[in-house]
């Protein structure tokens, strides 16, 4: 198909070439022969009157024009894919679709488990691929490899895509019930004297909570164990006098499933605000809208739930 003398099929080739910066790897992803990919690159160079990918030593580098095309080309293809997926009518009971959602594991337990239960009944053809939040959020959005993202509000501020607040959550202290029998509350001195289980996100050695805590209270917790997943925290508390500082909703759920109990945190901290973000090219997709509304409805239920 041609538009203004341009073969639109070349956009797919251009997108892969701009990402791979290598004709051989691009050929493999496109399932084309290397000569066909080279020929397509030659046609693109003629159309744009630019080298696009130029040899620098032993590798290909993007020209300034090519760099400026990366975003628009990817966005154009994402819009095209969304347009092709639209149907005259949308029926969740018969729709077959796969969505990739990035969220922390505590959200899988507190929010998405309920969402998945409803999908099993109301939209059995919709498949959900739940993943941890990506390291480079903006890159994932630009590549169109994400359908929905739930992330703390402060991290969503620089994402130029539609978003909405799901719920807020404060912090509580979670401990082994038997080890803290007879204790009614934790003072700040108690809190600082205990060993801590802390959540670390990504590969950085620092813990976000420590970066917040130290300048405000001038003291550092004694962290005895760090983990990357909320789900293992109960197993590291049971049988010990350690404490974990967690979001109230996941701590409440853990306390209902394990021999654990919650204490109010002996310090003031701004509530965590969880935000739902999605690519702007999916904003008008009826199926995507329906899924967002389903998630928002379960977030509303979560907001109203009484927590410890």
N, C-alpha and C positions, 0 to 999 in steps of 0.2 A: 504494500500500500504506500502511496506517495502523498505527501502534503507539501505544497509549495516547492515542488521539485526534489523533496527529500524523501528517501526511502525510510519509512518509520522502523523497519526491521533493524536498521543500522543503530537505532537508539539502544537496543538490547546489547549489541556488540560493544558500543561505546561505553555503556555503563560497566560492563565487565572489564574492559580494557583499562578504564580509569581506576578501577579498584585493584586489579591485579598488577598493572604496569609490567606485564609480561605476556608476550604473544602466545607462548607455549601453554602457560597455565590458563589463559583466557580460552584458548582453543579447546582444552579439556573440559572446562566448565560449560562451554557452548555446544559441545559435541560436534565441533566442526574440525575440518582439517586445518593444519597450520597455514597452508597456502590460502585457504578461503578466508581465514581470519586476517591474514596479512593484506589480502585484496580489499577486505572491508575497511581496514585501517587506512589504506591508500585512498579509498573513496571518501572517507571522512575527512582526510587531510585536504583533499581537493575542495570539498564542500565548505569547510570552515576556513580554507586558505591559511592553514596553520599546521605545524608539525605535530601538535597534540602530545605525542610521546617521542622524545628525542634521546639519542644515545649519549650517556654520560659515563665514560669509562666502560664498565661491563654491564651496566644496568640502564633501563629506560626511566626517564624522569618526565613528569608532566610539565608542559609549558604553562605560562601564566593563564592563557586562555583555557587550557584543559582544566586547570585547578578551579577556574570560575564556573566550569560546566558540571562539576561533580554533583553539587546539590540540585541544580535545576533538572538535570537528566534523571537522577534518582527520584525526585519528586514527581516528575512527569510520568514515569513508569509506575510509580505507586498509585497515582490517580487513575491511570489506565487500568491497572489490575482491579482496583476497587470498582470502577465503572463496569468492567466485565463481569464482576461477581453479583451485581445488582439484579434483582428479579422484579417482575411486575407486582407480585405479592410476596409477603414474607409470612411463613407459617413455622413457628418453632418446632412443632411436632414432626415436621417432615424435612426440615432443613438439615443438610449435611455440611459441616464447616469445622475447621480447626483453628483455635486461637492460642497464641502464645502469651502467657501472662507472667510477668516478673514480680515477685513479692517475697518478703522474708518468711521464714518458716513459721514464725509465730502467727502470721496472718493466714497461713494455710490452715492452721488449727482453729483459730478464732473466727475467721470469716469465710474462707473459701471451702472449707469442709461442708458448711451448710449450703453454699452455692452449688457445690457439686451434687449434693443430695437432691436438690430441686431440679437440676439439669437432668438427672437420671430419669425423672418422671415426666418433666414438661418438654425437654428437648434432647431426646436420647441420641440424636444424630450429631450433636455438637460435642466436639472433643476439646479438652483443655490441656495444654502443655504448661505446667507450672514450673517456673524456674526461679532461681535466686536473682536478685537485682544485679544487672550487669555492672562491670567496673566502669566502662565508658558509656554512660547513658545516652549522651547526645549522638555518639557514633551509631549506636543501635537504632535510634530513631531515624537518623539520616539514611541508614541502609534499608529501612522498612522491615526489619526483622523482629518487630515487637508489635503486639496488638494492644496490650494494656500494661500499665506499670503502677504499682502502689508503692509510694515512697514518702518519707517524712517531708513536710512542707518546705523546710529550709533547703533541701536538696532539689526540689522541683522548681525553685525560683527562677533558674536560668534556662529552663526548658520552654521553648516557645511553641508549645502545643496546648490544646485544650486540657483543662484539669478541673477537678471539683473536690471539695473536702468530703471525706467519708466519715471520720469520727476523730475525736480527741481522746487521749489516754494519759493518765498520770502515772507516777512511779510508786511502787511499794517494795517492801523487803520480804523475800521469800526464804523460809528456813525449814529445817526438819522439825516436825511438831514435837516429837518426844524429847529432842535435845534442848528445846526451849520451854519445856513444861513448867507452868507456874509463873512465867514471865508475861506481863501484861503489855509492855511497850518497850521500845528501844530508844535510848537516849543517843545523842551524837557520840558521846564517849563510848557507849556500848558498841555502836556501829563501827567506829574506827578501830576498836580493839579486836574485832572479829576478822577471820580470814574471809576473803571474797571470791566468788565465782563471777567472772566478767565475760561479757560478750564482745568479741572483736570481729569487726567486719572487714573482709578483704585480707590482703596480705601485709597491711601496714602493722608495724609493731605497736604503735600507740593505740589506745582505746578511746573512742570518742567521749565516753563518760568521764574518763580521767582528765581529758583536756578541758572539760567543762568544770569539773569539781575543784581542781587544784587552785586556779586563780580566785575562786570565790570563797574557799574555806581555808586556804593556806596549808592544807594537809593532804596527804595522799593515802588512799586506802591500801591495805595489805592484800594485794591480789595473789591468791594462791593457785588459781587455775583460770585460764582463758580458753574459750571455745568459740566456734564460728556458728553454732546452731543453738537456738533456744531449746529445742527438743531434748537435749541431753542434760540440761541443767538439773532437773530433779534427781537424777542418778548421782550427781556430784554433791548434792546436799544431804541426801538421806544417810543417816548414821554419823553425821559430822555436826560441828557448830559453825559451819560456814553460812554465809548469807549471799543471796543474789538480789540485785536491784533490777527489777523487771517492770514492764508495762502491766498495769493493774489487771487487764482482761486476761492476758496469758497466764499471769500468776494465779488468778482466781481459778482458771481452768485446771492448772497443774495441781492446785490445792484440793480440787475435787477428785482428782485421779490418783494422787499419791499422798503419803502421810506427811503432808507439808502444811504450813500455815502462813498467813500474811501478817506483817506488821506495817503500820503506817511509816513512811520514810521520815526520819528525824531532821529533814531539811526541806527547803522550798525549791521547787524546780518547775519551770514552765511546762505545761502539758505538751505531749507529743501529738502533732496533728498529722494524720495519715491522709495523703492526697492520691486520688486516682487520676492518672494521666494517659492520654491516648494520642496517636498520630492525627494531625489535622486532616489528612486526606481520608480518614475513616469516620470523620465526624457525622456525615450524612448517611452512612451505611445502615440500613434498617436493622440488620441482624446484630451489628455492633452496638447500635443504640439500645436494642432490647437487652443485650447482655449487660451493658453499663447500668441500665435501670434495675436489672435483677440484683447486681452487686450492691447498688446504692440502697435498695430495699432491705437487703440483709445487713448492711451497715447501720441502717436506721434501727433495726431490731437489736443490733449489738449495742448501740448507744443507749437504749432504754433498759438494757439488762442490768440488774443489780449486781455489783461486784463487791468483793471483800475490802 
